[in-house]
Amino acid sequence: MAKTYEQLVPRAEREKLEQALDMGKGYVVDFSDRTFNDFFYETFGIDPENEGRLFNGRGTSKANRLRSFIERAPASSVAKLLRALWDYRGLNASPRVTPMEQALETSFFITVGRFEGASQDIDTSAIEAFEPNETLDELVASIRRDLDAKKPHAALDRLHTYCMKRFASLVRKHGGGECGVDDPLHSRVGRYVKHLGSQRNLSQMSERIIKSSISVFEAMNDIRNNKSLAHDNPDLIDPDEARFIFDSVTAILRYIKSVDGRQFED
């Protein structure tokens, strides 16, 4: 179960954090509702009005929306936000540093360090719903739920399923026809890589990286079949190794997404 705001930030730190950000009576520094939204858009490119999952868990005041974000957002995003808020606060702060201000700053950055130390989130930007499909939407959501819960080993079989769908779509997208139901993952990757190379001239480095990924996805077949929850396997993969696999596979997916976009753009 995800931790609450009160569990994430110990009481003594929480009191100083809220004092530093003037969160009494529901406010956050000198933000209006509009400038609060603008600040998040400028910092993260998101609009709190359209991101209910992150902002609407504790109430509608600015302070409660901030508490909800701290509670629900990835640790790395919380750390980034707190640093940005401190910088913003400093624009209007008195140049005279008092002992009280020093105490607030010390406690504030202990809290920032707490979130930076907990920031071990896997970059899931390449795991996306790449075509309108309700089943695909749920597959992506279920993978992200397990990663948010720090359980990459529980999502490995669904990552394999996602990659099967993703490369079948890439092959189809570029006129390579349909992949067969029984075509293994590395075969789908190989067809896409061959098609990509025949359509556009890749740099030697790009070609080498993409071709080497075929063997990575071939090895993933064994992990999925014999080390994941896809079957009744007695010997599951270690969570740390599962994270390493996730990091490696998603890095390849991000790279292929980037190369594919550059090579096939109109």
BAPATI-196587 format. One record per residue: chain; x, y, z of N, C-alpha, C, O in turn. Coordinates in steps of 0.05 Angstrom, whole numbers, plus 5000, padded with zeros to 4 digits. Layout:
N
A,X,Y,Z,X,Y,Z,X,Y,Z,X,Y,Z
...
This chain:
266
A,5017,4976,5000,5000,5000,5000,5018,5025,5000,5038,5026,5014
A,5010,5045,4984,5026,5069,4982,5024,5084,5009,5004,5083,5023
A,5046,5098,5015,5048,5113,5040,5032,5139,5038,5030,5151,5017
A,5022,5148,5061,5008,5174,5062,5028,5197,5064,5052,5192,5070
A,5019,5221,5061,5036,5244,5064,5048,5245,5092,5071,5251,5096
A,5031,5238,5112,5041,5238,5140,5062,5217,5145,5080,5221,5161
A,5060,5195,5131,5081,5174,5133,5106,5181,5118,5128,5174,5126
A,5103,5195,5096,5126,5202,5079,5143,5224,5092,5168,5224,5089
A,5130,5243,5106,5145,5265,5118,5140,5264,5148,5118,5270,5157
A,5161,5258,5164,5158,5257,5193,5147,5284,5204,5151,5305,5192
A,5134,5282,5227,5119,5305,5238,5136,5330,5240,5128,5352,5232
A,5160,5328,5252,5177,5351,5256,5184,5365,5230,5184,5389,5227
A,5192,5348,5210,5198,5359,5184,5173,5371,5170,5174,5391,5157
A,5151,5357,5174,5126,5366,5161,5118,5393,5171,5109,5410,5156
A,5121,5398,5197,5113,5424,5209,5130,5446,5197,5120,5467,5191
A,5156,5441,5194,5174,5461,5183,5170,5465,5153,5171,5488,5143
A,5164,5443,5139,5159,5446,5111,5134,5463,5106,5134,5481,5089
A,5113,5458,5121,5089,5473,5118,5092,5502,5127,5079,5520,5116
A,5109,5506,5147,5115,5534,5155,5130,5548,5134,5124,5571,5127
A,5150,5535,5122,5166,5547,5101,5149,5555,5077,5155,5575,5064
A,5129,5539,5071,5113,5544,5047,5087,5558,5053,5069,5559,5037
A,5084,5568,5078,5060,5584,5086,5035,5568,5079,5016,5579,5067
A,5033,5543,5088,5011,5526,5082,4988,5528,5102,4969,5512,5100
A,4989,5546,5120,4967,5550,5139,4942,5560,5124,4944,5574,5104
A,4919,5552,5134,4893,5560,5123,4889,5553,5093,4874,5565,5079
A,4904,5532,5085,4899,5522,5058,4915,5535,5036,4911,5529,5012
A,4933,5553,5042,4949,5567,5022,4975,5553,5016,4983,5535,5031
A,4989,5561,4995,5016,5553,4989,5030,5579,4979,5023,5590,4959
A,5050,5587,4995,5064,5613,4991,5044,5634,4983,5024,5638,4997
A,5049,5649,4961,5031,5670,4953,5014,5663,4928,5004,5681,4915
A,5012,5637,4923,4998,5628,4898,4968,5634,4900,4955,5630,4921
A,4957,5643,4878,4928,5642,4873,4922,5615,4861,4941,5600,4854
A,4897,5608,4857,4891,5583,4844,4904,5582,4816,4914,5561,4807
A,4903,5604,4802,4913,5605,4775,4944,5602,4775,4954,5586,4759
A,4957,5618,4792,4987,5616,4792,4997,5589,4803,5019,5580,4796
A,4981,5577,4821,4988,5550,4830,4988,5531,4807,5007,5515,4803
A,4967,5532,4790,4966,5515,4767,4988,5521,4747,5001,5504,4736
A,4993,5547,4744,5015,5556,4725,5042,5545,4734,5058,5537,4718
A,5046,5546,4760,5072,5537,4771,5077,5507,4764,5098,5500,4756
A,5057,5490,4768,5059,5462,4762,5063,5458,4732,5078,5440,4723
A,5049,5474,4716,5052,5471,4687,5080,5478,4678,5092,5464,4661
A,5091,5499,4689,5118,5508,4682,5139,5489,4692,5160,5486,4680
A,5134,5476,4715,5153,5458,4727,5152,5430,4715,5173,5418,4711
A,5128,5420,4709,5125,5392,4701,5110,5389,4674,5110,5367,4663
A,5099,5411,4664,5083,5409,4639,5056,5395,4644,5045,5384,4626
A,5046,5396,4669,5020,5385,4675,5002,5406,4687,5011,5425,4700
A,4977,5403,4682,4956,5422,4693,4941,5408,4715,4928,5388,4710
A,4943,5418,4740,4929,5405,4762,4899,5401,4758,4887,5383,4769
A,4888,5418,4742,4859,5416,4736,4853,5390,4721,4831,5380,4722
A,4872,5381,4706,4868,5357,4689,4883,5332,4699,4883,5311,4686
A,4894,5334,4723,4909,5311,4734,4898,5304,4761,4911,5305,4782
A,4872,5296,4761,4858,5291,4786,4871,5269,4803,4870,5270,4828
A,4884,5249,4790,4896,5227,4805,4918,5237,4824,4921,5226,4845
A,4932,5258,4816,4954,5268,4832,4945,5289,4853,4959,5293,4873
A,4924,5304,4847,4918,5328,4863,4892,5327,4879,4888,5344,4897
A,4875,5308,4874,4848,5310,4886,4843,5290,4909,4819,5284,4914
A,4864,5281,4922,4859,5260,4942,4853,5271,4970,4844,5255,4987
A,4858,5297,4975,4856,5306,5003,4838,5330,5006,4833,5339,5029
A,4829,5342,4985,4813,5366,4987,4820,5386,4966,4839,5382,4950
A,4805,5408,4965,4808,5426,4942,4826,5451,4948,4832,5466,4929
A,4834,5455,4973,4852,5478,4978,4879,5473,4965,4886,5450,4959
A,4893,5494,4961,4920,5492,4949,4938,5475,4966,4954,5459,4956
A,4937,5479,4993,4954,5463,5011,4947,5433,5009,4965,5417,5008
A,4922,5427,5008,4914,5399,5006,4921,5387,4979,4928,5363,4977
A,4919,5403,4958,4927,5392,4932,4957,5387,4931,4967,5368,4918
A,4973,5404,4944,5001,5400,4946,5007,5375,4963,5024,5359,4955
A,4994,5371,4985,4998,5347,5001,4991,5322,4985,5005,5302,4987
A,4970,5324,4969,4962,5301,4953,4984,5295,4932,4990,5271,4928
A,4995,5315,4920,5017,5311,4901,5041,5298,4914,5052,5279,4903
A,5048,5307,4938,5071,5296,4952,5065,5266,4959,5083,5250,4958
A,5041,5260,4964,5032,5233,4972,5032,5215,4948,5038,5191,4951
A,5025,5225,4924,5019,5207,4902,5039,5208,4879,5041,5189,4863
A,5055,5229,4877,5073,5232,4855,5099,5215,4860,5104,5209,4883
A,5114,5208,4838,5139,5195,4842,5158,5211,4860,5157,5236,4859
A,5175,5198,4875,5193,5212,4893,5210,5232,4879,5215,5254,4890
A,5220,5226,4855,5237,5244,4840,5222,5270,4834,5234,5291,4834
A,5196,5268,4827,5180,5291,4821,5175,5308,4846,5175,5333,4844
A,5171,5295,4868,5167,5310,4893,5192,5326,4900,5191,5349,4908
A,5216,5313,4898,5241,5327,4903,5244,5351,4885,5252,5372,4894
A,5239,5347,4860,5241,5369,4840,5222,5392,4847,5230,5415,4846
A,5198,5385,4855,5178,5405,4862,5187,5421,4887,5185,5446,4886
A,5196,5407,4907,5204,5421,4932,5227,5440,4926,5228,5462,4937
A,5246,5432,4910,5268,5450,4904,5258,5474,4888,5267,5497,4893
A,5240,5470,4870,5229,5492,4854,5213,5511,4872,5214,5535,4869
A,5198,5500,4891,5183,5517,4910,5202,5533,4928,5196,5557,4934
A,5224,5521,4937,5242,5536,4953,5255,5559,4937,5258,5582,4947
A,5262,5554,4912,5273,5575,4895,5252,5597,4891,5259,5621,4892
A,5227,5589,4886,5206,5610,4882,5203,5626,4908,5200,5651,4907
A,5203,5612,4930,5200,5626,4956,5222,5646,4960,5218,5668,4971
A,5246,5639,4952,5269,5656,4956,5268,5682,4940,5282,5701,4947
A,5252,5682,4919,5250,5707,4903,5239,5730,4919,5245,5753,4914
A,5221,5723,4938,5208,5744,4954,5217,5745,4983,5206,5759,5000
A,5238,5729,4989,5247,5727,5017,5265,5750,5024,5277,5763,5007
A,5266,5757,5049,5283,5778,5059,5313,5769,5056,5319,5746,5061
A,5330,5787,5048,5359,5780,5045,5372,5774,5072,5393,5762,5073
A,5359,5782,5093,5370,5777,5120,5362,5749,5129,5338,5742,5132
A,5382,5733,5135,5378,5705,5143,5378,5703,5173,5398,5708,5186
A,5355,5696,5184,5352,5693,5213,5357,5665,5222,5357,5647,5205
A,5362,5660,5247,5365,5632,5257,5340,5615,5251,5343,5591,5244
A,5317,5627,5252,5292,5612,5246,5292,5604,5216,5285,5582,5209
A,5301,5622,5199,5302,5616,5170,5322,5594,5165,5317,5577,5148
A,5345,5595,5178,5365,5574,5175,5354,5547,5184,5359,5526,5171
A,5339,5547,5206,5327,5522,5215,5307,5511,5195,5306,5486,5191
A,5291,5529,5184,5272,5520,5164,5286,5508,5139,5278,5487,5129
A,5307,5522,5130,5321,5512,5107,5334,5485,5112,5333,5467,5095
A,5346,5482,5135,5359,5456,5142,5339,5433,5141,5344,5413,5129
A,5316,5438,5155,5296,5417,5156,5284,5412,5128,5279,5389,5121
A,5279,5433,5113,5267,5431,5086,5284,5413,5068,5273,5396,5055
A,5310,5417,5069,5327,5402,5051,5334,5374,5061,5343,5357,5046
A,5329,5369,5087,5329,5342,5097,5306,5327,5084,5308,5304,5076
A,5283,5340,5082,5259,5328,5069,5265,5324,5040,5258,5303,5029
A,5276,5344,5026,5283,5340,4998,5301,5316,4994,5297,5300,4977
A,5322,5314,5012,5340,5291,5010,5326,5265,5015,5334,5244,5003
A,5306,5265,5032,5291,5241,5037,5278,5230,5011,5278,5207,5005
A,5266,5249,4995,5253,5241,4970,5274,5235,4949,5269,5216,4933
A,5296,5249,4948,5316,5243,4928,5328,5216,4934,5335,5201,4915
A,5331,5209,4959,5342,5183,4966,5323,5160,4959,5331,5138,4953
A,5297,5166,4960,5277,5146,4954,5270,5144,4924,5254,5127,4916
A,5283,5162,4908,5276,5163,4880,5290,5140,4865,5313,5143,4856
A,5275,5119,4862,5285,5096,4847,5264,5087,4826,5261,5063,4821
A,5251,5106,4815,5229,5101,4797,5239,5093,4769,5258,5106,4759
A,5228,5072,4758,5235,5064,4731,5221,5083,4711,5198,5090,4714
A,5236,5092,4691,5225,5110,4671,5206,5094,4653,5214,5077,4638
A,5180,5100,4656,5159,5086,4640,5149,5102,4617,5128,5096,4606
A,5164,5123,4609,5154,5140,4587,5150,5125,4561,5134,5133,4544
A,5166,5104,4557,5163,5089,4532,5142,5067,4533,5135,5055,4513
A,5131,5062,4557,5109,5043,4560,5083,5059,4558,5074,5069,4578
A,5072,5060,4535,5049,5077,4529,5029,5063,4512,5035,5043,4499
A,5005,5073,4512,4984,5062,4494,4988,5074,4467,4981,5097,4462
A,5001,5059,4449,5009,5070,4423,4987,5068,4402,4991,5078,4379
A,4964,5057,4409,4941,5057,4391,4916,5054,4407,4917,5043,4430
A,4893,5063,4397,4868,5061,4413,4860,5032,4417,4854,5018,4398
A,4861,5024,4442,4855,4996,4449,4851,4994,4479,4869,4999,4494
A,4827,4985,4487,4821,4984,4516,4839,4964,4530,4847,4968,4553
A,4844,4941,4517,4861,4921,4529,4889,4931,4533,4902,4926,4554
A,4899,4946,4513,4926,4957,4515,4927,4978,4537,4947,4980,4552
A,4906,4994,4540,4905,5014,4561,4908,5001,4589,4923,5010,4606
A,4893,4979,4593,4894,4965,4618,4921,4952,4623,4931,4951,4645
A,4933,4941,4601,4959,4929,4603,4980,4949,4613,4995,4944,4631
A,4980,4973,4600,4998,4994,4608,4993,5002,4637,5012,5006,4653
A,4968,5006,4644,4961,5014,4672,4970,4993,4692,4979,5001,4714
A,4967,4968,4686,4974,4947,4705,5004,4946,4709,5014,4941,4731
A,5019,4950,4687,5049,4950,4690,5057,4973,4708,5074,4970,4726
A,5045,4997,4704,5053,5020,4719,5044,5017,4748,5058,5027,4766
A,5022,5004,4753,5014,4999,4781,5035,4983,4796,5042,4989,4819
A,5044,4962,4783,5065,4945,4796,5091,4960,4800,5104,4956,4821
A,5098,4977,4781,5123,4992,4784,5120,5013,4806,5139,5018,4821
A,5097,5026,4807,5092,5045,4829,5094,5032,4856,5102,5044,4876
A,5086,5006,4857,5087,4991,4882,5114,4978,4887,5118,4963,4905
A,5134,4985,4870,5161,4975,4872,5161,4944,4869,5175,4931,4884
A,5146,4934,4850,5144,4905,4845,5150,4899,4816,5132,4888,4802
A,5173,4905,4805,5178,4900,4777,5177,4870,4770,5170,4863,4748
A,5185,4853,4789,5184,4824,4784,5156,4814,4779,5152,4794,4765
A,5136,4828,4790,5108,4820,4786,5097,4828,4759,5076,4818,4750
A,5111,4846,4745,5100,4857,4720,5116,4847,4695,5111,4855,4673
A,5136,4829,4700,5153,4822,4677,5138,4807,4655,5143,4812,4632
A,5119,4790,4662,5104,4776,4641,5087,4796,4625,5084,4792,4601
A,5077,4817,4638,5061,4837,4623,5079,4855,4607,5071,4865,4586
A,5103,4860,4616,5122,4875,4599,5128,4859,4574,5130,4871,4552
A,5131,4833,4576,5135,4816,4553,5111,4818,4534,5115,4821,4510
A,5087,4817,4545,5063,4819,4528,5062,4846,4515,5055,4848,4491
A,5069,4867,4530,5070,4894,4518,5089,4895,4494,5082,4906,4473
A,5113,4884,4498,5133,4885,4476,5123,4869,4452,5128,4877,4429
A,5109,4846,4457,5098,4831,4435,5079,4848,4418,5080,4849,4394
A,5062,4863,4432,5043,4880,4418,5057,4904,4405,5050,4912,4382
A,5077,4915,4419,5090,4939,4408,5105,4933,4382,5102,4948,4363
A,5119,4911,4381,5135,4905,4357,5117,4895,4334,5123,4899,4311
A,5095,4881,4341,5076,4874,4320,5064,4900,4308,5061,4901,4283
A,5059,4919,4324,5048,4945,4314,5069,4959,4297,5062,4971,4276
A,5094,4959,4305,5115,4972,4289,5119,4959,4262,5122,4972,4242
A,5119,4933,4262,5121,4918,4237,5098,4925,4218,5101,4931,4195
A,5074,4924,4230,5050,4931,4214,5050,4960,4204,5043,4966,4182
A,5059,4978,4222,5059,5007,4215,5076,5013,4191,5069,5030,4175
A,5098,4998,4188,5116,5004,4166,5113,4984,4142,5132,4980,4127
A,5090,4972,4140,5084,4956,4116,5096,4928,4117,5099,4916,4095
A,5103,4918,4140,5115,4892,4141,5096,4869,4145,5104,4846,4149
A,5069,4875,4144,5049,4855,4147,5043,4849,4176,5053,4862,4194
A,5027,4828,4180,5020,4820,4207,5039,4799,4218,5049,4782,4204
A,5044,4801,4244,5060,4780,4257,5041,4757,4264,5018,4761,4272
A,5051,4732,4262,5035,4709,4269,5032,4707,4299,5049,4716,4314
A,5010,4694,4307,5005,4690,4336,5028,4676,4350,5034,4682,4373
A,5041,4658,4336,5062,4642,4348,5090,4653,4343,5110,4641,4352
A,5092,4676,4330,5118,4688,4326,5129,4698,4353,5116,4713,4367
A,5153,4688,4361,5164,4697,4387,5173,4726,4386,5174,4738,4365
A,5178,4737,4409,5184,4765,4412,5209,4773,4396,5208,4792,4381
A,5230,4757,4398,5255,4765,4384,5251,4764,4354,5265,4779,4339
A,5233,4747,4344,5227,4746,4315,5214,4771,4306,5220,4782,4285
A,5195,4781,4322,5182,4806,4316,5201,4830,4316,5201,4847,4299
A,5219,4829,4336,5239,4851,4337,5257,4849,4313,5264,4870,4301
A,5265,4825,4305,5282,4821,4282,5269,4831,4256,5283,4844,4240
A,5243,4826,4253,5229,4836,4229,5229,4866,4228,5232,4878,4207
A,5224,4878,4251,5223,4908,4252,5251,4919,4246,5253,4938,4231
A,5272,4908,4258,5299,4918,4254,5307,4915,4225,5319,4934,4213
A,5301,4893,4212,5307,4889,4184,5292,4909,4167,5304,4920,4148
A,5267,4914,4173,5251,4933,4157,5262,4962,4161,5263,4977,4142
A,5269,4968,4186,5279,4995,4191,5305,5000,4176,5309,5021,4164
A,5323,4980,4176,5348,4983,4161,5345,4985,4131,5360,4999,4118
A,5325,4971,4120,5321,4972,4091,5308,4998,4082,5311,5006,4059
A,5293,5011,4100,5279,5035,4092,5296,5061,4095,5292,5079,4079
A,5313,5061,4114,5329,5085,4120,5358,5078,4126,5363,5056,4137
A,5376,5095,4120,5404,5091,4127,5409,5100,4156,5407,5124,4162
A,5414,5081,4173,5420,5088,4201,5450,5092,4204,5466,5082,4188
A,5458,5107,4224,5486,5109,4230,5496,5082,4240,5480,5065,4249
A,5522,5077,4238,5533,5052,4246,5526,5046,4275,5520,5023,4283
A,5527,5067,4292,5522,5063,4320,5493,5056,4325,5487,5037,4340
A,5474,5070,4312,5446,5064,4315,5439,5036,4306,5425,5021,4319
A,5451,5028,4283,5446,5001,4272,5456,4980,4291,5443,4959,4295
A,5479,4984,4303,5491,4965,4322,5474,4962,4347,5469,4939,4356
A,5465,4984,4358,5449,4983,4382,5422,4969,4377,5414,4951,4393
A,5409,4975,4355,5383,4963,4349,5386,4933,4343,5370,4917,4353
A,5406,4926,4328,5410,4897,4322,5416,4881,4347,5407,4859,4350
A,5432,4893,4365,5439,4879,4390,5415,4874,4407,5415,4856,4424
A,5394,4891,4404,5371,4887,4421,5356,4861,4415,5341,4852,4432
A,5360,4850,4391,5346,4825,4385,5353,4803,4405,5335,4789,4414
A,5379,4801,4412,5387,4780,4431,5376,4786,4459,5371,4768,4474
A,5373,4812,4466,5362,4819,4492,5333,4809,4494,5325,4797,4514
A,5317,4813,4473,5289,4805,4473,5287,4774,4471,5267,4763,4481
A,5306,4762,4458,5306,4732,4457,5310,4721,4485,5296,4702,4493
A,5328,4733,4501,5333,4724,4528,5308,4730,4546,5303,4716,4565
A,5293,4750,4539,5269,4757,4554,5248,4735,4552,5232,4732,4571
A,5248,4720,4530,5228,4698,4527,5232,4678,4550,5213,4669,4562
A,5257,4671,4555,5263,4652,4577,5255,4662,4604,5244,4648,4621
A,5261,4688,4609,5254,4700,4635,5224,4699,4639,5214,4692,4660
A,5209,4706,4618,5180,4707,4620,5169,4679,4625,5151,4675,4641
A,5179,4659,4611,5168,4632,4613,5176,4617,4638,5161,4602,4649
A,5201,4623,4648,5211,4606,4670,5218,4621,4696,5224,4608,4716
A,5215,4648,4696,5223,4663,4720,5202,4683,4728,5207,4699,4747
A,5179,4684,4715,5159,4704,4721,5133,4691,4730,5131,4667,4733
A,5113,4708,4736,5087,4698,4744,5070,4689,4721,5046,4683,4725
A,5081,4689,4697,5065,4680,4674,5057,4651,4677,5036,4643,4667
A,5073,4635,4691,5067,4607,4696,5072,4601,4726,5082,4618,4741
A,5066,4577,4733,5070,4568,4761,5099,4561,4765,5106,4538,4769
A,5116,4582,4764,5145,4577,4766,5154,4578,4796,5148,4598,4810
A,5168,4558,4805,5176,4558,4834,5199,4577,4839,5203,4586,4862
A,5215,4584,4819,5239,4600,4822,5235,4627,4807,5241,4629,4784
A,5224,4647,4821,5219,4673,4809,5244,4690,4809,5262,4686,4826
A,5246,4708,4790,5269,4725,4788,5270,4744,4812,5249,4753,4823
A,5294,4751,4821,5298,4770,4843,5288,4798,4835,5292,4806,4812
A,5275,4812,4854,5265,4839,4847,5286,4858,4837,5280,4874,4819
A,5311,4857,4847,5332,4875,4838,5339,4868,4809,5344,4886,4793
A,5340,4843,4802,5347,4835,4775,5323,4842,4757,5328,4851,4734
A,5299,4839,4767,5275,4847,4751,5276,4877,4744,5270,4885,4722
A,5284,4893,4764,5287,4922,4759,5308,4927,4737,5304,4944,4720
A,5330,4913,4739,5351,4917,4719,5341,4910,4691,5346,4924,4671
A,5325,4888,4689,5314,4881,4663,5294,4902,4654,5295,4910,4630
A,5277,4912,4672,5259,4933,4664,5274,4958,4654,5267,4969,4633
A,5294,4966,4669,5310,4990,4661,5322,4986,4633,5321,5004,4616
A,5333,4962,4628,5346,4956,4603,5326,4955,4580,5331,4967,4558
A,5304,4941,4584,5284,4939,4562,5271,4966,4556,5267,4973,4533
A,5264,4981,4577,5251,5007,4572,5270,5026,4559,5262,5044,4544
A,5296,5024,4565,5316,5041,4552,5317,5035,4522,5319,5053,4505
A,5316,5009,4515,5315,5001,4486,5289,5012,4473,5290,5022,4451
A,5267,5009,4487,5241,5019,4476,5242,5049,4471,5232,5059,4451
A,5254,5064,4490,5256,5093,4486,5274,5100,4463,5268,5118,4447
A,5296,5085,4460,5314,5090,4438,5301,5084,4411,5303,5100,4392
A,5288,5061,4409,5274,5054,4385,5252,5074,4378,5248,5081,4355
A,5238,5083,4398,5217,5103,4394,5229,5128,4382,5217,5140,4364
A,5252,5136,4392,5265,5161,4382,5275,5156,4354,5271,5173,4336
A,5289,5134,4348,5299,5129,4322,5276,5126,4302,5277,5136,4279
A,5255,5112,4309,5233,5107,4292,5220,5134,4284,5212,5138,4261
A,5217,5151,4304,5205,5177,4298,5221,5194,4279,5210,5207,4262
A,5248,5193,4282,5265,5209,4264,5266,5197,4237,5267,5211,4217
A,5267,5170,4235,5272,5157,4209,5247,5157,4191,5249,5157,4167
A,5223,5157,4204,5199,5153,4188,5181,5177,4188,5158,5176,4178
A,5191,5200,4200,5174,5224,4200,5171,5234,4171,5188,5230,4155
A,5148,5246,4166,5142,5256,4139,5159,5280,4133,5158,5291,4111
